[in-house]
Amino acid sequence: MPFEKRTVMEQKIEFVKLASTGLLSMNSLCKRFNISRPTGYKWLSRFQAHGHQGLADRSRRPKCSPNKLCEELEALIVSYRLENPEWGAKKIYHLLRRAGLDIPPARSTIHAVLKRHNLVHVESSKGHRWKRFEHPYPNALWQMDFKGHFPLLNQAACHPLTITDDHSRFNLLLKACRQQTRNTVESSLKEVFRHYGLPEMILCDNGSPWAATGNHAESRRSLTILEKWLIRLNVKPIHGQAYHPQTQGKEERFHRTLKTELLNYQVIKNHQHCQDLFDEWRYKYNHIRPHEALDFKVPMDRYQPSTRSYPEVLPAIEYNSSDQVRKVCEKGFISFKGKKFKVGKALRNESVAIRTTIRDGHFDVYYCNHSIRQINLRV
């Protein structure tokens, strides 16, 4: 029978009407219509149960989809994305695991959910594999810097001061400061030291107030008052290579994350409003947000406070009996072997130690346990 000249529905109706007469066997009738017997019985049973409507084509979609996401889980995925527009399928996958799902949906499934809800950025950049370096334990090195300032609604400027632990990426400080001064940094550091203890080293850039600035090499080698205070605490101040911000890569990355996840989405009224937002986001960053560089752990999983407590009273300075001790004059110089050498005004009225080296005529100058410069008597 030429099915091509009639619709499938018309053929189904004709078939079931002929089958209902009982004049032909089901086997011969199915052969005439070029269909299988199971299909013939299926059409007839549907017609008897539902009439012509039972002959309409049905969806091939399974009645039960065991792998389909439940509405609650899909809503949770969407809510994570809406609350954190910069978090993709990778982070949400690990958030679901931390929330207690032993077998969360695959990342591709989560991405499909985000895409279905129009929550995927069209302009997606390709990922790069970076060779990462980190210190082997918490508090071996902290990175500290001011993020670029930005204006507030009250016309004031905010200068965010941030400190990041190199090993764990744990944010130790996120403070909305009014200015970039030594007093601001020192008072902020005291708060952090009292809460988390002392690190071994702090890495900063070469600008003020971290390092001495000037056109002469002698000026650039001089200590700042901030560095002097850190050395008294037995915290070694170090500086990144000039014009190489990647030296402080973890701080730079933290600043970028702060901008893309918080500052780009907020209109900030004043410093207190800014600090409230900082505190809320900092908790999320340290305790909730999975970090890809940490195998999607959170920074708090890898951080622990320092065992070195902050001393409210600075310890006395002690030098070796073999050292030659000199007092720094008001102008920042010391006298040695009939010559004057600059060590910096930050050390005026302080005592420094001069130690011999293996090179004839060369001496190292120490403040506490920190080498501050070298003396060459041959020039």
C-alpha positions, 0 to 999 in steps of 0.5 A: 500500500503506497503510504507516501500518498496519505498521511500516517494518521490516515493510515492508522485510522484505516488500519484500526477500523479494518482491524475492528471488523474482525474480517481479516487476521491481524497477521494478514492485515499488518502485512498489507499495511507493511507494519509489524504485528506489535505495532498493529496491536499497539495502534488497536489498543490505543484506539480502543482506549482513547479513540482517535487521540490515542493514535497521535504520535507520542513524545520519545522522551522517557517518562523517568530520567534518573540522571535529570537534575531535580528542581531544587539542585538546579535552583541551587546552582543558579543561586550560586551563580546569581550571588557570585556572577564570576564563579563558573562551573568548576567552583560551583562543582566544588561548592556542591561537594563542600555542601555535602553532595557526595556525587555532584553533577558533572561540571559539564552539566553545571555549565549546561544549567548556567547556559540554559539560564543565560548565565554564561558570559559570551566573552570567555577567555582561554585558560593558561597553565602557569607555573606556580611557586609558593612557600612551603608553609603558612607565615613564611612570607606575606605579600602586602600592597595597596590596591589602586584607589577608587572614588566613593560616593561621598567624593572621598578616595578609598585605598584598600590595603591588603595582605595575603599569605603566600602559602595558603592565599589566605587574606589576612587584611582587607582594609578600606584606608583613607590614605597611603601612609606609614602610620596607616600601614603600621597600625593595620599591621599591629592589628594583624600581628596581634590576631595572626602572629608574626610572619618570617618575611613581608614582601612589598614593592619598591614604593613609599611607604615600604621602601626608601625612594631617591635618585641615589643608590645610597638613598635606595639602600637606606631603611625606612622607619617601617622597615626598621620597626619590622626588623626590630620584630624579627620580620624580614622586609623584602622587595620585589624587582622594580617594574616587575609586579609579577613578583607579587603575583598573589597580591596582584591576583587577589586585587583582580579577584576583589575587583571582578567579584566585588568592586565591579558590582557595588556602588560604595557610599563611604569608607564604613560602607566599603569596610562592611562590604570588604568584611563580608566578601573577605569571609567568603573568599577565605572560607567559602570560595574554592580556589583553583590554585589550591585544588579547589580548597578554600584558603582557610583549609591551608592556613594556620596562625603563626606561633610567634606572638606580637610583643607589645614591648620591643625586645632589647637589641643585642650584638655579638661580642666580636661586633664593632658597635657604632651609634648612628648620628642624627644625619644617618651616618656612622664613623668607622676607620676614620671614614663616614658611611650613610646608613639612613636617617631612620636609624638615627640614635640607634646602634648598629654592628660592623662585622668582618667578611672574608674579603679584605677591607670589606665589612657588613653593617647589621641592624639587629639581625638584618644586613643593611649595607656593606662597607668597602674601605678600598674605595 
